[in-house]
Amino acid sequence: MTQGIKKAIFPAAGLGTRFLPATKASPKEMLPIVDKPMIQYGVEEALACHLNEIVIITGKHKRSIEDHFDHSFELEAKLKKSGKKKLIEEINRLNKINIAYIRQGYALGLGHAISRARPFIKDEPFAVILSDDIIPPEESLLKDMVRLYKELKCPILALEKVPMSEIHRYGVIDGVKEEDGVYRVNNLVEKPDAEHAPSDLAILGRYILTPDIFDVLDKSKPGRGGEIQLTDAIGALLKSRRVYGYLFKGKRYDAGDKFGYLKATIDFALKNSEVSEPFSQYLFEVTKKLRQSAASS
């Protein structure tokens, strides 16, 4: 088994129902956060960790993802004519990376989507990045996970402590803390209610997995929601090898949720040099009016 990690899977075949009607014909992954689509933030995160071989699992109505990471000669010619050299460099920056696209065919869950990448991954360890979990570029989550994998040579799951009122939205681990921020996973439960959750340690959309997960996925039967659940497959993998969780204490946005998406948009806009000053002033004026309205009511 190759020890270094070079490959990353981006599951992007979901229906994006939480953003309907916007996602009826457009991929959720292409929804913009300021001036970049969600999936680009994840791709840039992978490249920063030297994961230069990327496979995107797509589905119907996802062609715009492929177009986004390809050349647009007509647009480039127009920008060149307008003297916008810097913008040309920005849109072409990701055009030269190695990206493969695989159709999922049927929306049978995250586990099924990952299993479709087996011919691309072969016998190598790999990362899985769920692009609607937005991690700001200044955070080092994926880099830390890659570094931990080099030490442990085992699957690594990103974890975050979440309020028990929200625990039903996540896969959750039952684990033992082995060192600061590192847990040995004993069991996993997909979207438990608060009463039956084994902990408050939720699994985020970042994984380092080993190729033996594919044999487990091939034998997996549909679980919650009638889908092939990655959580169930990792749980089965625990019978033959150790799995660890890495506790992330930084900033993360659940951009697959409308409120999380809006929070990410606001925070990223406030960091954007082109719009931060007028946008912050606008927010100040809006909140001032809201306070005045609340005080007078």
SVG drawing of the C-alpha trace seen along z (x, -y; Angstrom):
<svg xmlns="http://www.w3.org/2000/svg" viewBox="-44 -54 48 62">
<polyline fill="none" stroke="black" stroke-width="0.4" points="0.0,0.0 1.3,-3.4 2.0,-5.3 1.6,-8.9 -1.7,-10.4 -2.1,-11.9 -5.8,-11.4 -9.0,-13.0 -12.6,-12.1 -15.3,-14.8 -18.8,-13.2 -21.0,-15.7 -24.0,-13.7 -26.5,-14.6 -29.8,-16.2 -29.3,-19.3 -32.9,-19.3 -32.3,-21.8 -31.6,-24.5 -34.5,-23.9 -35.6,-25.5 -32.1,-26.9 -30.7,-23.4 -33.4,-22.0 -31.1,-22.2 -27.8,-23.6 -25.5,-21.7 -25.4,-22.7 -21.7,-22.4 -21.7,-25.3 -23.5,-27.7 -21.2,-30.7 -19.7,-31.8 -18.8,-35.4 -16.9,-34.7 -16.1,-31.0 -18.4,-28.0 -18.4,-25.7 -16.5,-22.9 -13.6,-25.2 -12.8,-25.9 -12.6,-22.2 -10.4,-21.6 -8.0,-24.4 -7.9,-22.8 -6.9,-19.5 -4.2,-21.1 -2.7,-22.9 -2.2,-19.4 -0.5,-18.2 -3.5,-16.0 -3.1,-16.7 -5.2,-13.9 -8.9,-14.5 -12.0,-12.5 -15.4,-14.2 -18.4,-11.8 -21.2,-13.5 -24.7,-12.9 -27.4,-14.4 -27.4,-18.2 -23.8,-18.4 -22.1,-19.3 -21.4,-22.8 -18.8,-21.4 -16.8,-20.0 -17.1,-23.2 -15.9,-25.2 -12.6,-23.4 -12.1,-23.6 -10.8,-26.3 -13.3,-28.8 -11.6,-30.2 -14.3,-32.7 -14.3,-34.2 -10.5,-34.2 -10.4,-36.1 -12.9,-38.7 -10.9,-39.2 -7.6,-39.5 -9.1,-42.1 -10.2,-44.0 -6.7,-43.9 -7.9,-41.8 -4.8,-39.7 -5.1,-39.1 -8.7,-37.8 -7.5,-35.4 -4.8,-34.0 -7.4,-33.5 -9.9,-31.6 -7.2,-29.5 -5.3,-28.7 -7.2,-25.3 -7.5,-24.3 -4.2,-22.4 -4.9,-20.0 -5.7,-16.3 -9.5,-15.9 -11.4,-12.8 -15.2,-12.7 -17.2,-9.5 -21.0,-9.3 -22.7,-7.8 -25.7,-6.7 -28.1,-6.4 -28.2,-8.5 -27.7,-5.6 -25.8,-7.4 -22.3,-8.6 -20.9,-5.1 -22.1,-4.1 -20.6,-7.4 -17.2,-6.6 -17.3,-3.0 -17.6,-4.3 -14.1,-5.8 -12.4,-2.4 -10.9,-2.1 -9.3,-5.6 -8.0,-5.0 -6.8,-1.4 -4.7,-0.4 -3.8,-3.8 -5.0,-5.7 -7.2,-8.7 -9.0,-11.7 -12.8,-12.3 -13.9,-16.0 -17.5,-16.9 -17.6,-20.3 -20.6,-21.7 -18.4,-21.5 -16.5,-24.7 -13.2,-25.0 -11.5,-28.5 -8.1,-28.3 -6.3,-29.5 -7.4,-26.3 -5.1,-23.2 -7.6,-20.4 -6.8,-18.3 -3.1,-18.9 -3.3,-17.7 -5.2,-14.6 -2.7,-13.8 0.1,-14.2 -1.7,-11.9 -2.2,-9.3 1.5,-9.2 2.0,-8.4 -0.8,-5.9 -1.4,-4.3 -5.1,-4.0 -8.3,-5.7 -8.8,-9.1 -12.2,-10.8 -12.6,-14.5 -14.6,-15.2 -16.2,-18.2 -18.1,-18.6 -21.6,-19.6 -24.6,-20.5 -26.8,-17.5 -29.7,-19.4 -28.0,-19.0 -26.5,-15.6 -29.3,-13.9 -27.8,-15.6 -24.5,-13.7 -22.7,-10.4 -21.4,-10.1 -18.6,-8.1 -18.2,-6.1 -14.5,-6.4 -11.7,-6.6 -9.3,-9.6 -5.8,-8.4 -4.0,-11.7 -4.9,-15.4 -7.3,-15.6 -7.0,-12.0 -9.6,-9.3 -9.7,-5.6 -13.1,-4.8 -15.0,-1.9 -18.3,-2.3 -20.2,-4.7 -23.9,-5.6 -25.5,-7.4 -27.8,-10.3 -28.9,-9.1 -31.3,-11.1 -29.9,-12.8 -31.1,-10.1 -29.2,-7.3 -26.1,-9.2 -22.9,-7.6 -21.1,-11.0 -21.2,-14.6 -18.4,-13.9 -19.8,-14.3 -18.1,-13.3 -17.3,-16.1 -17.0,-16.1 -13.2,-15.2 -11.9,-11.6 -8.7,-9.8 -9.6,-6.3 -7.7,-3.2 -8.5,-1.1 -9.8,1.8 -13.0,-0.2 -14.0,0.7 -14.4,4.4 -16.6,3.4 -18.7,1.0 -19.2,3.7 -20.7,6.0 -22.7,3.2 -26.5,3.3 -28.7,0.2 -29.0,-1.4 -30.7,-4.5 -32.8,-6.1 -32.3,-3.1 -28.8,-4.3 -25.3,-2.7 -24.0,-4.6 -20.3,-5.3 -20.7,-5.4 -21.9,-1.8 -19.0,-0.7 -16.5,-2.3 -18.2,-0.6 -17.8,2.8 -14.1,1.9 -13.5,1.6 -13.7,5.4 -10.4,5.7 -8.5,2.6 -8.2,-0.5 -9.9,-3.7 -9.1,-7.1 -10.9,-10.4 -9.2,-13.8 -10.9,-16.5 -11.2,-19.8 -11.4,-22.9 -11.3,-25.5 -14.0,-27.2 -16.3,-25.2 -19.4,-26.1 -22.2,-23.7 -22.9,-25.3 -25.3,-22.5 -27.7,-24.2 -29.2,-27.6 -28.2,-29.3 -24.7,-27.9 -24.4,-28.9 -25.4,-32.5 -22.9,-32.6 -20.1,-31.4 -21.1,-34.0 -21.0,-36.9 -17.7,-35.8 -15.9,-35.2 -17.2,-38.6 -15.9,-40.4 -12.4,-38.9 -12.6,-39.8 -10.5,-42.9 -12.8,-44.0 -16.0,-44.1 -15.2,-43.9 -15.3,-47.7 -18.6,-48.6 -20.2,-45.3 -19.3,-45.8 -20.7,-49.3 -23.9,-47.9 -24.2,-45.3 -23.7,-48.0 -26.6,-50.0 -28.9,-47.0 -28.3,-46.0 -28.7,-49.6 -32.1,-49.8 -33.1,-46.4 -32.2,-47.6 -34.1,-50.9 -37.1,-49.0 -37.0,-46.6 -36.6,-49.4 -39.7,-51.3 -42.0,-48.2"/>
</svg>
